[in-house]
Amino acid sequence: MLEELRQQIDQIDKELVELINRRAQVVVEVGKCKKNTGVAPIYAPDREKVVFEKICHLNKGPLPNRTFKAIWRELMSGSFFLERPLRIAYLGPSGSFTHAAATTKFGQSVDYEAVTDIRSIFDEVSKGHCDLGVVPVENSCGGGVVETLDAFVDSDVMICAEMYMSIHQNLLANCKLEEIENIYSKPEVFAQCRKWLSSTFKDAKTIAAASTARAAQLASKERNAAAIGSKIAAELYGLNTVCASIEDVPNNVTRFLVISKEDTRPSGDDKTALLFSTAHKAGALVDVLEIFKRHGLNLSTIESRPSKKRQWEYYFFVDVSGHRRDDNLIEAMQEVKEHCLQLSILGSFPRNMNIN
């Protein structure tokens, strides 16, 4: 009986391989059409959303939807390779949470480029050295990532996708807990673990690093040093996980953005990210928010950053419901301009593509 079942599995596997390759042949033809017409980018977030929704609708079990999403992500990754291998920039080195987000999002068949800081991700995409970049923009515990927000102010890249990933911080070291003198990580990570750090350490010094993976690199080369980062980073850089899941809030989620030079098409359920600075007058921000309300545009995110050009002037980053091509958003933007010193559309993108 067992042997018969295994034979059935072997036959089904054979058919699956044949069908997957048939699908790949069609992908090649799609790539040729895109190349001839020049109208569609290789990575199309709106199409990605449609495919995942269709697959989940077709799934009748017993496998959960997340299994099929994982399979189809790798199929899409292979499809990118057949059209033209995409190059994805991320905050390195290998083992950072941004690296994990990028590989989970785009699979194993694309090329990845590790850069040393978030600004460099924007530069690589802007200059065309990379097709796409993955950047962290906010954390459910630590708030906005200031390096990412500041980079949007004077960059010409656009947001084409977003995704959320659960984050678990771990204390990594090659010494005992009581021997740790220096702890490396990103400032935002220290904020996510503030309570745990204050209750665990009295004298240890926290030192900022460009990424959690870079922190692990530094800790691996220094006596009585530790890093806060992922367990993958621990494996890559020869560290032990001294304490696991040290984040103050268990439901710790980071939102990542995919940046590109390409605009995106409407998916039917989109967000649009805006950057603006208001005129220096009383109630200017309230006037802008009232316009969004009047046009039925819900704000899901609002962050502010001080301008580096003029004192006491601030940039506001907001996510509003809808796509930049929607009539109500177009009308609202025309009104908003009257109250702003600067107004930029950072991109429209499908809503909430969870990747884990």
C-alpha positions in Angstrom: 0.0 0.0 0.0 2.7 2.5 1.0 4.7 1.7 -2.2 1.6 2.3 -4.3 1.0 5.7 -2.7 4.7 6.6 -3.3 4.3 5.6 -7.0 1.3 7.9 -7.2 3.3 10.8 -5.8 6.2 10.1 -8.2 3.7 10.2 -11.2 2.2 13.4 -9.9 5.6 15.0 -9.4 6.5 14.1 -13.1 3.3 15.8 -14.3 3.9 18.8 -12.1 7.4 19.3 -13.5 6.0 19.1 -17.0 3.3 21.6 -16.3 5.6 24.0 -14.5 7.9 23.9 -17.6 4.9 24.5 -19.9 4.1 27.5 -17.8 7.7 28.7 -18.1 7.5 28.4 -21.9 4.5 30.7 -21.9 6.4 33.1 -19.6 9.1 33.3 -22.2 6.5 34.3 -24.8 5.2 36.9 -22.4 8.7 38.3 -22.1 9.0 38.6 -25.8 5.7 40.5 -26.1 6.9 42.9 -23.3 10.2 43.4 -25.1 8.5 44.1 -28.4 5.9 46.5 -27.0 8.0 48.0 -24.3 4.9 48.7 -22.2 5.2 46.5 -19.2 8.0 46.2 -16.6 9.3 42.7 -15.6 8.0 43.1 -12.0 4.3 44.1 -12.0 2.9 44.4 -8.5 -0.7 44.6 -9.8 -0.3 41.4 -11.7 1.4 39.7 -8.7 -1.6 40.6 -6.5 -4.1 39.2 -9.0 -2.1 35.9 -9.3 -2.0 35.4 -5.6 -5.7 36.1 -5.1 -6.5 33.7 -7.9 -4.3 30.9 -6.5 -5.8 31.3 -3.0 -9.3 31.3 -4.5 -8.6 28.1 -6.4 -7.1 26.3 -3.4 -9.6 24.0 -1.8 -7.2 22.3 0.6 -5.8 20.5 2.4 -2.7 22.6 2.0 -3.0 26.2 3.4 -2.8 29.3 1.2 0.6 30.2 2.5 2.1 27.1 1.0 0.8 28.0 -2.4 2.0 31.6 -2.0 5.5 30.3 -1.2 5.5 28.0 -4.3 4.2 30.7 -6.6 6.7 33.2 -5.3 9.5 30.9 -6.5 7.7 30.4 -9.8 7.6 34.1 -10.2 11.2 34.4 -9.3 12.1 31.9 -12.0 9.9 33.8 -14.4 11.9 37.0 -13.7 15.0 35.0 -14.5 13.6 33.8 -17.9 12.6 37.3 -18.9 15.7 39.1 -17.5 17.3 38.5 -14.1 16.3 41.3 -11.8 18.9 42.9 -9.5 17.6 43.8 -6.1 19.4 46.2 -3.7 19.1 45.6 0.1 20.6 46.8 3.3 23.5 44.4 3.9 25.5 42.5 4.6 23.9 39.1 4.3 21.7 38.1 7.2 20.0 41.5 7.8 16.2 41.6 8.2 16.0 43.6 4.9 17.9 40.7 3.2 15.4 38.3 4.6 12.5 40.4 3.4 14.0 40.8 0.0 14.7 37.0 -0.5 11.3 36.1 0.8 9.6 38.6 -1.5 11.6 37.9 -4.7 12.9 34.3 -4.3 16.1 32.6 -5.2 16.3 33.3 -9.0 17.1 37.0 -8.9 20.4 38.7 -8.2 20.9 40.6 -4.9 23.2 43.4 -4.1 24.1 44.2 -0.5 24.8 47.9 0.2 26.2 49.5 3.3 23.4 52.0 4.1 19.8 52.8 3.2 20.7 55.9 1.1 22.8 53.7 -1.2 19.8 51.5 -1.9 18.0 54.6 -3.3 21.1 55.6 -5.3 21.5 52.2 -6.8 17.9 52.2 -8.0 18.0 55.8 -9.1 21.1 55.3 -11.2 19.7 52.1 -12.8 22.4 49.9 -11.3 19.6 47.9 -9.7 16.0 47.3 -10.9 14.5 47.4 -7.4 15.4 48.1 -3.8 13.9 46.9 -0.5 14.0 49.3 2.4 12.5 49.2 5.9 10.2 52.2 6.5 8.5 51.7 9.9 8.2 49.3 12.8 5.2 48.6 14.9 7.2 49.2 18.1 9.9 51.7 17.0 8.1 53.9 14.6 9.4 55.3 11.3 12.9 54.6 9.9 14.4 58.1 9.6 17.0 57.1 7.1 14.4 55.9 4.7 12.1 58.8 5.2 14.9 61.3 4.7 16.1 59.5 1.5 12.7 60.1 -0.1 12.9 63.8 0.2 15.5 64.3 -2.6 15.2 61.0 -4.6 13.4 60.3 -7.8 12.6 56.7 -7.1 9.0 55.5 -6.6 7.3 53.0 -4.2 5.8 50.1 -6.1 5.0 47.6 -3.4 4.8 47.2 0.4 5.0 44.1 2.6 5.0 43.3 6.3 7.3 40.9 8.1 7.2 39.7 11.7 10.5 40.5 13.4 12.1 38.7 16.3 15.2 40.2 17.8 17.9 38.1 19.4 21.0 38.8 21.5 23.9 37.3 19.7 27.4 36.8 21.3 30.3 34.4 21.9 30.5 35.1 25.6 28.3 34.8 28.6 25.6 37.3 29.2 27.3 38.9 32.2 30.5 39.4 30.2 29.0 41.6 27.5 30.4 45.1 27.4 29.3 46.4 24.0 26.1 45.8 22.1 25.8 46.6 18.4 22.6 47.1 16.4 20.5 49.7 14.5 19.1 52.5 16.7 15.5 51.4 15.7 16.3 47.9 17.1 17.5 49.3 20.4 14.1 51.1 20.6 12.3 47.8 20.0 14.2 46.2 22.9 14.4 49.2 25.2 12.7 47.6 28.2 14.6 44.3 28.0 17.9 46.1 27.6 17.3 48.4 30.6 16.3 45.5 32.8 19.1 43.2 31.8 22.1 45.4 31.5 23.4 48.2 33.7 26.8 48.9 32.3 26.8 47.6 28.7 27.2 50.2 26.0 24.9 50.3 23.0 26.6 51.2 19.8 24.8 52.0 16.5 25.5 50.0 13.4 24.3 50.4 9.8 22.3 47.1 10.0 21.7 44.2 12.3 23.9 42.0 10.0 26.7 44.5 10.2 26.3 44.5 14.0 26.7 40.7 14.0 29.9 41.1 11.9 31.3 43.6 14.4 30.4 41.5 17.5 32.0 38.4 15.9 35.4 40.2 15.8 35.3 41.8 19.2 35.8 40.2 22.6 32.9 40.7 25.1 30.7 42.1 22.4 27.2 41.3 21.3 24.8 42.2 18.6 21.0 42.3 18.4 19.8 40.7 15.2 18.4 37.6 13.5 19.3 34.0 14.1 20.4 33.8 10.5 23.0 36.5 11.2 24.2 34.4 14.1 24.7 31.4 11.9 26.4 33.4 9.1 28.9 35.2 11.5 29.6 32.4 14.0 27.7 33.8 17.0 25.5 32.0 19.5 22.0 33.1 20.3 22.4 34.0 24.0 18.8 35.2 24.4 16.0 34.8 21.9 13.0 37.0 21.1 14.1 40.0 23.3 11.7 42.5 21.6 9.5 44.3 24.1 6.3 43.6 22.2 5.8 40.1 20.9 3.8 41.3 17.9 6.8 43.1 16.4 6.2 43.8 12.7 8.3 45.8 10.2 6.9 47.3 7.1 9.1 47.2 4.0 8.8 49.1 0.8 9.9 48.1 -2.7 11.3 51.0 -4.7 11.7 51.3 -8.4 12.0 53.7 -11.3 8.8 52.4 -12.8 5.2 53.6 -12.1 2.6 51.0 -11.2 -0.9 50.3 -12.6 -4.0 50.2 -10.4 -4.7 46.9 -8.8 -8.2 47.8 -7.4 -7.0 48.0 -3.8 -4.1 50.5 -3.6 -2.4 53.1 -1.5 -0.6 56.2 -2.6 2.3 57.6 -0.7 2.7 61.4 -0.6 5.4 63.8 0.6 4.5 67.4 1.3 5.5 70.5 3.3 2.8 73.0 4.3 2.9 76.7 4.0 4.1 78.4 7.2 0.7 79.5 8.5 -1.6 78.5 11.3 -3.8 75.5 10.5 -2.1 74.6 7.2 -1.8 70.9 8.0 -5.4 70.8 9.2 -6.5 72.3 5.9 -4.7 69.6 4.0 -6.1 66.8 6.1 -9.6 68.2 5.7 -9.2 68.0 1.9 -8.4 64.3 2.1 -11.4 63.7 4.4 -13.8 65.6 2.1 -12.7 63.5 -0.9 -13.2 60.2 1.1 -9.5 59.4 1.2 -8.5 57.5 4.3 -5.0 58.2 5.8 -3.4 55.0 7.0 0.0 56.5 7.9 1.4 59.9 8.7 5.0 60.7 9.7 6.9 64.0 10.0 10.5 64.8 9.6 12.3 68.2 10.0 13.4 69.9 6.8 17.2 70.2 6.5 16.8 73.3 4.3 14.8 75.6 6.6 14.4 75.8 10.3 11.0 74.9 11.9 9.7 73.5 8.6 8.6 69.9 8.4 8.0 67.3 5.7 4.9 65.1 6.1 4.7 61.6 4.8 1.2 60.1 4.4 -0.4 57.1 2.9 -3.8 57.7 1.5 -6.3 55.1 0.1 -6.5 54.8 -3.7 -4.3 55.0 -6.7 -2.8 58.2 -8.1 -4.9 57.8 -11.3 -8.2 57.7 -9.3 -10.4 60.8 -10.1 -11.0 61.7 -6.4 -7.3 61.6 -5.6 -6.4 63.7 -8.7 -9.0 66.3 -7.6 -7.8 66.2 -4.0 -4.1 66.7 -5.1 -5.1 69.9 -7.0 -6.6 71.4 -3.9 -3.8 70.2 -1.6 -1.2 72.0 -3.8 -2.7 75.4 -2.7 -1.6 74.7 0.9 1.8 73.2 0.3 5.3 74.5 -0.4 6.2 71.1 -1.8 4.0 68.2 -2.9 5.4 64.9 -4.3 3.7 61.6 -5.1 6.1 58.9 -4.0 4.1 56.1 -5.7 1.0 54.1 -5.8 1.1 50.4 -4.9 -1.1 47.4 -3.9 -2.2 47.3 -0.3 -0.6 45.1 2.4 1.2 42.2 0.7 2.2 40.2 3.8 5.2 38.0 3.2 5.2 35.8 6.4 
